[in-house]
Amino acid sequence: MHKKTGIWVALAVTTMLSAAGCGSDKTDDSSVATLASRPAAVTGSAAAATNPAAGRPEFRLDMTEAERWRMLQVWYHCLKDAGAPTYAIKGTKLENQPGVQAGDIMPQYTGYIYTDPRLAEPRRKCVNQEPREPAELDPKRNPHYADQFKAEIDCIRKAGFEVSVLKDPDGSDDLQISLNNNGKDPAKVENDCKLKAFAQ
């Protein structure tokens, strides 16, 4: 899948699944994760019965961080109900970010959400509620992904930011953007460049 955008230095929000794989975010108990979408109903179908991932909700390319966050909350609460360790958002920097509401939670994990063994069984039980990235940001579903991803990176660099591309343990691209002093918001620049590159 595409990427979770990380921003070097002290940005409170990073943008997950990517990729997170599939719309999730990298964090641990002391860090802040990517925001993400509006709750989407998960419909049961014959395809979903044989392939649980087939019924998963999907982020839209033009989705706001608040919308992404609301969609992630459906998955996070499913993980909690399935036994995953979680913590309340109260008292964290995420309270000041778009979309956060009373009762919101985050999964607890060390290193990476997809490799923490405590989340393996809850993730299996909640696979049909785990949001995935838009088709445009999935190399397996977008034949033009490589060229469009390069165009996004070029766009960000032209805006005056340094960019580094890393690979997450799930194989997805993780785009790291440096902060600078040109007065531009790196998160907005990244989002604008993503839309420009992939919405063609």
C-alpha positions as CSV (number, residue, x, y, z in Angstrom):
1,M,0.0,0.0,0.0
2,H,0.9,3.6,-0.1
3,K,2.3,5.3,2.9
4,K,1.9,6.7,6.3
5,T,3.4,10.2,6.2
6,G,5.8,10.9,8.9
7,I,7.1,14.4,9.5
8,W,10.6,14.8,11.0
9,V,11.0,16.9,14.2
10,A,7.9,17.5,16.4
11,L,4.8,17.2,14.4
12,A,2.0,15.8,16.5
13,V,0.3,14.0,13.6
14,T,1.7,11.5,11.1
15,T,-0.3,10.3,8.1
16,M,-0.9,5.9,8.6
17,L,-1.8,3.0,6.0
18,S,-0.6,3.8,4.9
19,A,-0.7,2.2,4.6
20,A,-1.3,2.1,7.7
21,G,-0.4,-1.1,6.3
22,C,-3.9,-0.3,5.3
23,G,-4.8,2.9,7.0
24,S,-3.2,2.3,10.3
25,D,-0.5,4.3,12.0
26,K,2.8,3.7,13.6
27,T,3.0,4.6,17.3
28,D,3.5,3.4,20.8
29,D,2.0,4.3,24.2
30,S,4.0,7.6,24.3
31,S,3.7,8.7,20.6
32,V,1.0,10.2,18.5
33,A,-0.4,8.4,15.5
34,T,-1.9,9.4,12.2
35,L,-5.4,10.7,12.1
36,A,-7.9,9.1,10.0
37,S,-12.2,8.7,8.7
38,R,-15.9,8.6,9.2
39,P,-17.5,5.3,10.4
40,A,-18.5,3.2,7.5
41,A,-21.0,0.3,7.8
42,V,-19.4,-3.0,7.0
43,T,-21.7,-5.2,4.9
44,G,-21.7,-8.9,5.0
45,S,-21.5,-10.6,1.6
46,A,-20.6,-14.0,0.1
47,A,-17.2,-12.5,-0.9
48,A,-16.6,-11.3,2.6
49,A,-17.5,-14.7,4.0
50,T,-14.7,-16.4,1.9
51,N,-12.4,-13.4,2.1
52,P,-13.0,-11.2,5.2
53,A,-10.8,-8.4,3.8
54,A,-13.2,-8.0,0.8
55,G,-15.7,-6.2,3.0
56,R,-13.3,-3.7,4.5
57,P,-14.1,0.0,4.4
58,E,-11.8,2.1,2.3
59,F,-10.5,5.6,2.7
60,R,-11.2,8.1,0.0
61,L,-8.3,10.0,-1.6
62,D,-9.9,13.4,-0.8
63,M,-10.8,12.4,2.8
64,T,-10.0,14.8,5.6
65,E,-7.9,13.8,8.6
66,A,-11.0,14.1,10.8
67,E,-12.9,11.7,8.5
68,R,-10.0,9.3,8.5
69,W,-9.9,9.4,12.3
70,R,-13.6,8.6,12.7
71,M,-13.2,5.6,10.4
72,L,-10.2,4.3,12.4
73,Q,-12.2,4.6,15.6
74,V,-14.6,1.9,14.4
75,W,-11.6,-0.4,13.9
76,Y,-9.9,0.6,17.1
77,H,-13.1,-0.1,19.2
78,C,-13.4,-3.5,17.5
79,L,-9.8,-4.3,18.4
80,K,-10.6,-3.3,22.0
81,D,-13.7,-5.5,22.1
82,A,-11.6,-8.4,20.8
83,G,-9.1,-8.0,23.6
84,A,-6.5,-5.6,22.3
85,P,-4.9,-3.4,24.9
86,T,-5.9,0.3,24.3
87,Y,-5.7,3.6,26.0
88,A,-8.0,6.6,26.1
89,I,-7.1,9.7,24.1
90,K,-7.8,12.0,27.0
91,G,-4.8,14.0,28.1
92,T,-2.8,13.6,24.8
93,K,-1.9,16.0,22.0
94,L,-4.5,14.2,19.8
95,E,-7.2,16.0,21.7
96,N,-6.3,19.1,19.7
97,Q,-6.4,17.3,16.3
98,P,-9.4,17.2,13.9
99,G,-12.1,14.6,14.5
100,V,-11.2,13.6,18.1
101,Q,-14.2,13.0,20.3
102,A,-14.9,11.9,23.9
103,G,-14.4,8.2,24.2
104,D,-11.9,7.9,21.4
105,I,-9.1,5.3,22.0
106,M,-5.8,4.1,20.5
107,P,-4.4,0.6,20.5
108,Q,-1.3,0.1,22.6
109,Y,1.5,-1.5,20.7
110,T,5.3,-1.5,20.8
111,G,7.3,-0.7,17.6
112,Y,4.7,-1.4,15.0
113,I,1.0,-2.3,15.1
114,Y,1.3,-5.2,12.7
115,T,4.1,-7.0,14.5
116,D,2.9,-6.7,18.1
117,P,1.8,-10.2,19.1
118,R,-0.9,-8.9,21.5
119,L,-2.8,-7.5,18.5
120,A,-2.5,-10.5,16.2
121,E,-5.7,-12.2,17.3
122,P,-7.8,-9.0,17.7
123,R,-6.7,-7.9,14.2
124,R,-7.7,-11.3,12.8
125,K,-11.2,-10.9,14.4
126,C,-11.6,-7.3,13.1
127,V,-10.1,-7.7,9.6
128,N,-13.4,-6.7,8.0
129,Q,-13.4,-3.4,9.9
130,E,-9.8,-2.4,9.2
131,P,-9.8,0.5,6.8
132,R,-7.6,0.2,3.7
133,E,-6.0,2.9,1.7
134,P,-7.8,4.2,-1.5
135,A,-7.2,2.2,-4.7
136,E,-5.1,5.1,-6.0
137,L,-2.6,4.6,-3.3
138,D,-2.3,0.8,-3.6
139,P,0.4,-0.4,-6.0
140,K,-1.4,-3.6,-6.5
141,R,-4.6,-1.9,-7.7
142,N,-3.1,1.2,-9.4
143,P,-0.9,0.4,-12.4
144,H,0.3,4.1,-12.4
145,Y,1.3,4.1,-8.8
146,A,5.0,4.3,-9.2
147,D,4.9,7.3,-11.6
148,Q,2.3,9.1,-9.5
149,F,4.2,8.5,-6.3
150,K,7.3,9.9,-7.9
151,A,5.3,13.0,-9.0
152,E,4.1,13.5,-5.4
153,I,7.6,13.4,-4.1
154,D,8.8,15.8,-6.8
155,C,5.9,18.2,-5.9
156,I,6.9,18.1,-2.2
157,R,10.5,18.8,-3.0
158,K,9.6,21.7,-5.3
159,A,7.7,23.2,-2.3
160,G,11.0,23.3,-0.4
161,F,10.9,20.2,1.7
162,E,13.3,17.3,2.0
163,V,11.7,13.9,1.5
164,S,12.9,10.4,2.4
165,V,11.0,7.2,1.4
166,L,11.3,4.2,3.8
167,K,9.7,0.8,3.8
168,D,7.5,-0.3,6.7
169,P,7.5,-4.0,7.9
170,D,4.4,-4.6,5.8
171,G,6.1,-3.5,2.7
172,S,4.2,-0.2,2.3
173,D,5.9,3.1,1.5
174,D,6.5,5.5,4.4
175,L,7.1,9.1,3.3
176,Q,9.2,11.2,5.7
177,I,9.0,14.9,5.3
178,S,11.4,17.4,6.9
179,L,10.3,20.6,8.6
180,N,11.7,23.8,7.4
181,N,11.3,27.5,8.0
182,N,9.6,28.6,4.8
183,G,6.3,29.1,6.5
184,K,4.5,26.3,4.7
185,D,2.6,23.6,6.5
186,P,4.3,20.3,5.6
187,A,1.1,18.2,6.2
188,K,-0.9,20.5,3.9
189,V,1.8,20.4,1.2
190,E,2.0,16.6,1.4
191,N,-1.8,16.3,1.1
192,D,-2.0,18.9,-1.8
193,C,0.8,17.1,-3.7
194,K,-0.8,13.7,-3.1
195,L,-4.1,14.9,-4.5
196,K,-2.4,16.6,-7.5
197,A,-0.4,13.5,-8.3
198,F,-2.9,10.7,-7.7
199,A,-6.2,12.4,-8.7
200,Q,-5.3,12.3,-12.4
